[in-house]
Amino acid sequence: AMPADPAKVKETILTLMTSANRPYNTQQVSDNTAGTVKKAAAQVAIDALIEEGKICMKAFGKNKTYYSNQDLLARPDPEKVKQTEKELVLVRETLQTAQQEQQKLTSKLAEVRQYQSEEQLTKEVAQLQSIVSSKQTKLNELQSDGKNSRSPEAARELTKKVQRALHKSNRMYRQRKRRCLDTLEAICGIADFINKNEMFSRYGLEEDS
């Protein structure tokens, strides 16, 4: 193969280093020419460009790096720099706002996950309603039996006993229902997209008076 034209090699390397505007060692210069310039030829061209003042060299011990002469690079338009700085400030503000919003949503999600799901809450309310209904039915049956087969005193005592049990069940039901409603209200308060009235209506729930 014919040796590479030194002038073309110099042009290739100068274009590479000016456009990239970053330091390279000789091997990196060769690698970034996709193999069209060998390391030895790259070194010759780099030395020539240093002599011409187009490239600068900095040594770190035995290692040498090369970079474009910054004094020869085109200076940006001051007005464009100011405009770019303004745009950068706007981008940073937008990013900060987005990050703050993400933190709020993450916090809301963590709070919502602490509560029972809609399905669990609805199931619990239904179970409590079933228990109360069952005990009310039992009370009615016992009251009827007491009237028919027991003495008035025994019937009254039995009625009081059952009423106490029913009162206890009702109290437990109201406590659990209140906890359930508080949880649903908390979820609605955290998740703006959930309408409390629609949720209560959907599951047949009523707020305690």
Disulfide bonds with the S-S distance in Angstrom:
none
